[in-house]
């Protein structure tokens, strides 16, 4: 059986991290603690810790990147929910064996050196779910 530890983070697609920070930091008093470019995914990320979870702001670095395409189709907003797992490879294998449609059958590198993989929204009731393993 797949073991999910917690919600690791919620990914929010934004046109500009700088503009979004005005709300998250100035209005809500939360603090961006780290930003990082993940070139392979054509994105800049900014993490905002809140309790045991984080909010991840995602800004595209290219017009053909997945975040740019998401914003073009749906506008700014929640793009994915990430679930923390201990063993992403075993979790993916179990989900695949259970017939769950995956976007990633093997993990890839995400922000902060995490191993990540996405489940297809058609398998999850329309929600893009990311599995996340941080060592």
C-alpha positions as a printed Julia matrix, in Angstrom:
135×3 Matrix{Float64}:
   0.0    0.0     0.0
   1.19   3.51   -0.84
   2.14   5.6     2.21
   1.66   9.36    2.0
   3.3   11.23    4.89
   1.8   14.7     4.47
   1.13  17.5     2.03
   4.66  18.65    1.23
   3.66  21.79   -0.64
   1.05  23.43   -2.83
   2.34  24.75   -6.15
   0.88  28.04   -7.36
   1.52  29.25  -10.91
   2.25  32.99  -11.01
   3.23  35.39  -13.74
   5.75  37.08  -11.44
   7.2   35.85   -8.15
   8.11  39.44   -7.31
   4.49  40.6    -7.7
   3.11  37.55   -5.91
   5.52  38.14   -3.01
   3.8   41.45   -2.33
   0.69  39.54   -1.28
   2.3   36.58    0.46
   4.92  38.6     2.35
   3.42  42.05    2.82
  -0.24  41.13    3.23
  -0.01  37.75    4.95
   3.34  38.19    6.69
   4.8   34.96    5.29
   8.41  34.89    4.09
   9.99  33.5     0.95
  13.02  31.58    2.22
  14.49  30.26   -1.01
  14.25  30.76   -4.76
  15.74  28.46   -7.35
  15.74  28.06  -11.09
  15.02  24.53  -12.29
  16.18  24.83  -15.89
  14.95  21.36  -16.9
  11.39  22.41  -16.03
  11.71  26.0   -17.35
  10.7   27.44  -14.01
  11.83  29.59  -11.1
  10.47  28.47   -7.76
  10.06  30.34   -4.49
   9.25  28.47   -1.29
   7.22  29.91    1.56
   7.17  27.68    4.67
   3.96  27.49    6.66
   3.89  24.96    9.5
   4.92  21.52    8.27
   4.14  22.37    4.65
   5.15  24.99    2.12
   3.68  27.11   -0.63
   5.68  26.99   -3.85
   5.35  29.91   -6.24
   6.16  28.89   -9.82
   7.17  31.39  -12.49
   7.92  30.26  -16.03
  11.26  31.09  -17.61
  10.07  30.34  -21.15
   6.85  30.87  -23.11
   6.72  27.14  -23.95
   7.28  26.0   -20.35
   4.61  24.04  -18.47
   3.83  26.92  -16.1
   3.45  29.41  -18.98
   1.12  26.94  -20.74
  -0.86  26.44  -17.51
  -1.31  30.2   -17.0
  -2.29  30.66  -20.65
  -4.96  27.96  -20.36
  -6.24  28.49  -16.82
  -4.77  31.7   -15.45
  -2.73  32.06  -12.29
  -3.59  29.75   -9.43
  -3.05  26.36   -7.86
  -1.16  24.21  -10.32
  -0.41  21.12   -8.22
  -0.46  19.54   -4.78
   2.7   17.71   -3.7
   2.54  14.73   -1.38
   5.6   13.67    0.6
   6.62  10.01    0.37
   9.57   8.11    1.85
  10.36   5.96   -1.2
   9.25   7.53   -4.46
  10.45   4.66   -6.65
   8.46   2.08   -4.65
   5.42   4.36   -4.57
   5.52   4.83   -8.35
   5.92   1.08   -8.87
   2.93   0.36   -6.63
   0.75   2.98   -8.32
   1.71   1.68  -11.77
   0.91  -1.89  -10.66
  -2.46  -0.62   -9.43
  -3.16   0.8   -12.9
  -2.79   4.48  -11.98
  -1.91   6.65  -14.97
   1.44   8.36  -14.39
   3.08  11.31  -16.1
   6.47  10.23  -14.73
   7.27   6.54  -14.35
  10.66   7.41  -12.88
  11.49  10.36  -10.64
  13.13  13.53  -11.89
  14.95  16.3   -10.09
  12.86  19.05   -8.58
  13.62  22.2    -6.61
  15.86  21.77   -3.59
  17.23  18.5    -4.96
  13.97  16.66   -4.27
  13.0   13.62   -6.3
   9.61  14.3    -7.88
   7.11  12.57  -10.14
   3.64  13.55  -11.31
   0.43  11.54  -11.5
  -1.86  12.26  -14.43
  -4.88  14.44  -13.54
  -7.15  12.0   -15.41
  -6.28   9.42  -12.72
  -6.86  11.75   -9.78
 -10.19  13.41  -10.46
  -8.64  16.39  -12.23
  -5.92  17.28   -9.73
  -2.25  17.33  -10.76
  -0.55  15.45   -7.93
   3.19  15.47   -7.42
   5.0   12.88   -5.33
   7.98  14.34   -3.54
  10.87  12.67   -1.72
  13.38  14.82    0.11
  16.45  13.04    1.47
